[in-house]
């Protein structure tokens, strides 16, 4: 069979398995086993596949993944986020779109704690939506900001999806964790500006209401108790990596220890919450490690069949600019994001996109940052973005799926604007890692 026939057969087989609701990791494992036997022969093929799985998982570089997940699970199950949001609320006065801005600010900070888009969307939705509904906020200014803020979780460390992308793309995990900070902050700023401007132009979407005056001493006290300790954990994760004091694995371990100590300080650490955090960590980590194993085998099969080299050669010979090729790859990811979840997109696209980027001399930090944002856009893109269904689950009764789609649209546009800005100004993603101490 020609390489393109093998490639089409693999992708249509994957599509068929996903339509049958076979879990992503098992879909890729099944394809890998069949392809290994077909390409390399029975026993030899299976030995080759097992060897690739072992080499892909037996690496110290993957250690940050379960540690970052454990950190987020501890924060999630000990209920630290609601206290943080209450503290932030004390500092907001009568600004336009007050609760919507609180969703963005809270989402930014929650992102540094959970690293999970779904967890962030769920926490913000269950915490803020009832109050927004009571204050007569319209869906555009309640559901929309929460959906947008949920995507920040992948762009602000610790980001489990970011670690996975860097690991699968053979990019420095520490450098990539630092590289995605400026895009994440810029995304939050864009969201905040949009909310303020729209609340000014259409005040009926986010009605003003009287806010009780809170003494400055109470605000400072709440900040010291609930925000300052979180900033220390952020420093343990991001600051230590940036200063070159700790590797990503060591920083993740320090963050996990810090989250345990913080939960104990708030008297929320008990056997039940620790058990839930550990079970959640094991489930998510096992899923991610299986995906990495499947992706490695998938990459080897594509390479051995000649599909990767032929695709790279064909694309490199096209008489178009590198920018247009990058836009084309991002458009493919954007299209897939409307139908597939983030991890599936990574597994399908990275084995093909990374060799192309290397051949064309594309800066991988710059490309991976835009790729991560585009993947996250998929989580809130109709019709099947996973964030949309999480939001629907926590939204008030009577909210239709079409209303959730409409609320997400402006924030999808803002995310696309951010991708365009980074494409024009690559330094947004590449400058900060150059300042890291190694």
C-alpha positions in Angstrom: 0.0 0.0 0.0 1.1 3.6 -0.7 1.8 5.9 2.3 -1.3 8.0 1.6 -3.5 4.9 1.6 -2.1 3.8 5.0 -2.7 7.3 6.3 -6.3 7.4 5.2 -7.0 3.9 6.5 -5.6 4.8 9.9 -7.6 8.0 10.2 -10.9 6.5 9.0 -10.3 3.6 11.5 -9.8 6.0 14.3 -12.9 8.0 13.3 -14.9 4.8 13.3 -13.7 3.8 16.7 -14.5 7.2 18.2 -18.0 7.2 16.6 -18.5 3.9 18.4 -17.5 5.7 21.7 -14.3 3.7 22.3 -12.1 5.6 24.7 -9.4 7.7 23.0 -6.4 5.8 24.5 -7.9 2.4 23.6 -8.7 3.6 20.1 -5.1 4.5 19.5 -3.9 1.3 21.2 -6.1 -0.8 18.9 -4.9 1.0 15.8 -1.3 0.7 16.9 -1.5 -3.0 17.5 -3.1 -3.8 14.1 -0.7 -1.4 12.3 2.3 -2.9 14.1 1.4 -6.4 13.1 0.6 -5.3 9.5 3.8 -3.3 9.0 6.4 -5.2 11.1 4.9 -8.7 11.4 3.2 -10.4 14.4 5.8 -11.0 17.1 8.3 -8.5 15.9 5.6 -5.8 15.5 4.3 -6.3 19.0 7.8 -6.3 20.5 8.5 -3.0 18.7 5.3 -1.5 19.9 5.9 -2.6 23.5 9.4 -1.2 23.3 8.1 2.2 22.1 5.5 2.3 25.0 8.2 1.5 27.5 10.6 4.2 26.2 7.8 6.8 26.1 6.7 6.2 29.7 10.0 5.4 31.4 11.2 9.0 31.4 11.6 11.4 34.3 10.3 14.3 32.1 6.7 13.0 32.6 6.9 13.2 36.4 5.4 16.8 36.5 2.1 15.5 35.0 0.7 13.5 38.1 2.2 16.1 40.5 0.5 19.0 38.8 -2.7 17.0 38.7 -2.4 16.2 42.4 -2.0 19.9 43.2 -5.1 20.8 41.3 -7.1 17.9 42.8 -6.2 18.9 46.3 -7.3 22.5 45.6 -10.5 21.4 44.0 -11.6 18.9 46.7 -10.6 21.1 49.7 -12.8 24.0 48.5 -10.1 26.7 48.6 -11.3 28.4 45.4 -14.7 29.7 46.8 -12.8 31.5 49.6 -10.5 33.1 47.1 -13.4 34.3 45.0 -15.1 35.8 48.1 -11.9 37.7 48.9 -11.6 39.0 45.3 -15.2 40.1 45.5 -14.4 42.4 48.4 -12.0 44.5 46.2 -14.4 45.1 43.3 -16.4 48.3 43.6 -19.2 49.5 41.3 -17.3 48.7 38.1 -19.3 47.8 35.0 -19.9 44.1 34.7 -18.6 43.6 38.3 -19.5 39.9 38.6 -18.3 39.1 35.0 -14.9 40.7 35.9 -14.9 38.7 39.0 -15.3 35.5 36.9 -12.3 36.5 34.7 -10.1 37.4 37.7 -11.2 34.3 39.6 -10.6 32.2 36.6 -7.1 33.5 36.2 -6.2 32.6 39.8 -8.0 29.3 39.7 -6.0 28.4 36.6 -2.8 28.6 38.7 -4.4 26.1 41.1 -6.2 23.5 39.1 -4.6 23.5 35.6 -7.9 22.0 34.3 -10.3 23.7 32.0 -13.2 21.5 33.1 -12.6 22.0 36.8 -12.2 25.8 36.4 -15.4 26.0 34.4 -17.3 23.9 36.9 -16.1 25.8 40.0 -16.8 29.2 38.5 -20.1 28.2 37.1 -21.4 26.6 40.4 -20.0 29.5 42.5 -20.9 32.6 40.4 -23.8 31.8 38.1 -26.5 31.6 40.9 -25.5 35.1 42.1 -25.3 36.4 38.5 -28.8 35.1 37.9 -30.1 36.8 41.1 -28.6 40.1 39.9 -30.3 39.7 36.5 -27.2 39.3 34.5 -27.9 38.1 30.9 -26.2 34.9 29.6 -23.8 36.9 27.5 -22.3 38.4 30.7 -22.6 35.4 33.0 -22.1 32.2 31.0 -19.8 33.8 28.4 -17.1 35.1 30.8 -17.0 31.8 32.7 -16.6 29.8 29.5 -13.8 32.1 28.4 -12.1 32.1 31.8 -12.2 28.3 31.8 -9.8 28.2 28.8 -7.2 30.2 30.8 -6.5 27.0 32.8 -4.4 25.6 29.9 -2.4 28.8 29.5 -1.3 29.6 33.0 1.0 27.1 34.8 0.5 24.5 36.1 -1.0 23.3 32.9 -1.3 19.5 32.6 -2.3 19.9 28.9 0.7 22.2 28.4 3.1 19.7 30.0 1.6 16.9 27.8 2.0 19.0 24.6 5.6 19.9 25.5 6.4 16.3 26.3 4.9 14.9 23.1 6.4 17.7 21.0 9.9 17.2 22.6 9.9 20.8 23.8 11.5 21.9 27.1 8.7 21.7 29.6 10.1 24.4 31.9 10.6 26.8 29.0 7.1 26.1 27.7 5.5 26.6 31.1 7.1 30.1 31.2 6.3 30.8 27.5 2.6 30.5 28.0 2.3 32.9 30.9 2.3 36.2 28.8 -0.4 34.8 26.4 -2.5 33.7 29.4 -2.3 37.1 31.0 -3.0 38.9 27.7 -6.1 36.7 27.3 -7.4 37.7 30.7 -6.8 41.4 29.9 -8.7 41.1 26.6 -11.6 39.4 28.4 -11.6 42.2 31.0 -11.6 45.0 28.5 -14.4 43.4 26.5 -16.6 43.0 29.6 -16.1 46.6 30.7 -16.7 48.1 27.2 -19.8 45.9 26.6 -21.2 46.6 30.1 -20.8 50.3 29.4 -22.5 50.1 26.0 -25.2 47.7 27.1 -25.8 48.2 30.9 -28.9 46.0 30.7 -26.7 43.0 30.2 -25.0 43.4 33.6 -27.1 45.7 35.8 -25.4 47.7 38.5 -26.4 47.1 42.1 -25.6 48.5 45.5 -22.5 47.0 47.1 -22.0 47.2 50.8 -19.0 49.2 51.8 -16.2 47.0 53.3 -13.5 48.4 55.5 -10.0 48.5 54.1 -8.8 46.5 57.1 -11.2 43.7 56.4 -10.1 43.6 52.7 -6.4 43.4 53.7 -7.0 40.8 56.3 -8.9 38.5 53.8 -6.2 39.1 51.2 -3.4 38.1 53.7 -5.4 35.0 54.8 -6.7 33.7 51.4 -4.7 35.3 48.5 -1.1 35.7 49.9 -0.7 31.9 50.6 -1.8 31.1 47.1 0.8 33.6 45.7 3.4 31.6 47.6 2.3 28.4 45.9 2.4 30.1 42.5 6.0 31.2 43.3 6.8 27.6 44.2 5.7 26.4 40.8 6.5 29.2 38.4 9.1 31.3 40.3 11.4 28.4 41.1 11.4 27.3 37.4 12.0 30.8 36.2 14.9 31.4 38.6 16.4 28.1 37.6 16.3 26.8 41.2 14.1 23.8 40.4 13.3 21.6 37.4 9.6 21.3 36.3 9.4 18.1 38.3 10.8 19.6 41.5 8.6 22.7 41.1 5.5 20.4 40.7 6.5 18.5 43.8 6.9 21.7 45.8 3.5 23.0 44.5 1.9 19.7 45.6 3.5 19.9 49.1 2.4 23.6 49.3 -1.2 22.8 48.4 -1.3 20.1 51.1 0.1 22.5 53.7 -2.4 25.2 52.6 -5.3 22.7 52.8 -4.1 21.8 56.3 -3.8 25.5 57.3 -7.5 26.0 56.3 -8.4 22.8 58.2 -9.8 21.2 55.0 -7.3 18.4 54.8 -8.8 15.1 56.0 -8.9 11.5 54.9 -12.0 11.9 52.7 -10.6 14.9 50.7 -7.2 13.3 50.4 -8.7 10.1 49.2 -10.8 11.9 46.5 -7.7 13.9 45.4 -5.5 10.8 45.1 -8.2 8.8 43.2 -8.8 11.7 40.9 -5.0 12.0 40.3 -4.6 8.3 39.5 -7.5 8.3 37.1 -6.4 11.4 35.1 -2.7 10.5 35.2 -3.3 7.0 34.0 -5.4 8.3 31.1 -2.7 10.9 30.1 0.1 8.3 30.3 -1.9 5.9 28.2 -2.4 8.7 25.7 1.3 9.4 25.6 2.1 5.7 25.1 -0.5 5.6 22.2 0.9 8.8 20.7 4.4 7.5 20.7 3.4 4.3 19.0 1.3 6.3 16.5 4.3 8.5 15.6 6.5 5.5 15.0 3.9 3.8 12.8 3.4 7.0 10.7 7.2 7.4 10.4 7.8 3.7 9.4 5.0 3.8 6.9 6.6 6.8 5.2 3.5 9.0 5.8 5.3 11.5 8.0 8.3 12.0 5.7 6.2 12.2 2.6 3.8 14.7 4.2 6.7 16.8 5.3 8.4 16.6 1.9 5.1 17.5 0.2 4.3 20.5 2.4 7.9 21.8 2.3 7.8 21.8 -1.5 4.6 24.0 -1.5 5.2 27.5 -2.9 3.6 29.2 0.1 4.9 31.2 3.1 5.6 29.6 6.4 2.9 31.9 7.9 0.2 30.5 5.6 1.3 26.9 6.5 1.1 27.7 10.2 -2.4 29.2 9.7 -3.5 26.1 7.8 -2.3 23.8 10.6 -4.1 26.0 13.2 -7.3 25.9 11.1 -7.2 22.1 11.1 -6.9 22.1 14.9 -9.8 24.6 15.1 -12.0 22.5 12.9 -11.1 19.3 14.9 -11.8 21.2 18.2 -15.5 21.4 17.3 -15.9 17.6 17.2 -13.0 16.2 19.3 -11.7 16.8 22.8 -8.2 18.3 23.5 -6.2 15.1 24.1 -7.5 13.4 20.9 -6.5 16.5 18.9 -3.0 16.3 20.4 -2.6 12.7 19.5 -3.8 13.1 15.9 -2.0 16.4 15.1 1.3 16.5 16.9 3.0 13.5 15.3 2.5 15.3 11.9 2.7 19.0 12.9 6.0 18.8 14.9 8.1 17.2 12.1 6.7 19.8 9.7 7.5 22.7 12.1 11.1 21.3 12.6 11.7 21.0 8.9 10.5 24.5 8.2 12.5 26.0 11.1 9.5 27.2 13.0 10.1 28.3 16.6 8.4 25.5 18.6 7.7 27.6 21.6 5.8 30.1 19.4 4.0 27.5 17.4 3.1 25.4 20.5 1.7 28.4 22.3 -0.7 29.2 19.4 -1.5 25.5 19.1 -2.4 25.3 22.8 -4.7 28.3 22.5 -6.4 26.9 19.4 -7.0 23.6 21.1 -8.6 25.4 24.0 -10.8 27.3 21.7 -12.1 23.9 20.7 -13.4 23.3 24.2 -15.9 26.1 23.9 -16.6 25.7 20.1 -20.0 24.5 19.0 -21.3 21.9 18.6 -19.4 19.5 20.8 -16.9 21.5 22.8 -16.6 19.8 26.2 -16.6 23.1 28.1 -20.0 23.9 26.6 -21.6 20.7 28.2 -19.9 21.4 31.5 -21.4 24.9 31.5 -24.8 23.6 30.5 -24.7 21.2 33.5 -24.1 24.1 36.0 -26.2 26.7 34.2 -29.7 27.7 35.6 -32.6 25.6 34.6 -34.2 26.7 31.3 -30.9 27.7 29.7 -30.8 26.1 26.2 -27.8 24.8 24.5 -28.2 27.4 21.8 -27.9 30.2 24.4 -24.7 28.6 25.7 -23.3 28.6 22.1 -24.2 32.3 21.6 -22.6 33.3 24.9 -19.3 31.5 24.0 -19.1 33.2 20.5 -17.5 36.6 21.6 -14.9 34.8 23.7 -14.0 32.5 20.8 -13.4 35.6 18.7 -11.2 37.2 21.5 -9.2 33.9 21.6 -8.7 34.0 17.8 -7.6 37.7 18.2 -5.0 36.6 20.7 -3.7 33.9 18.3 -3.4 36.6 15.6 -1.5 39.0 18.0 0.9 36.2 18.9 1.4 35.3 15.2 2.3 39.0 14.5 4.4 39.4 17.6 6.1 36.1 18.4 8.1 37.7 21.2 4.9 37.5 23.4 5.6 33.7 23.6 9.4 33.6 23.1 10.8 36.5 25.1 10.2 35.4 28.7 11.9 32.0 28.4 15.1 33.8 27.3 15.3 35.4 30.7 15.2 32.1 32.5 18.2 31.1 34.5 19.4 27.6 33.7 
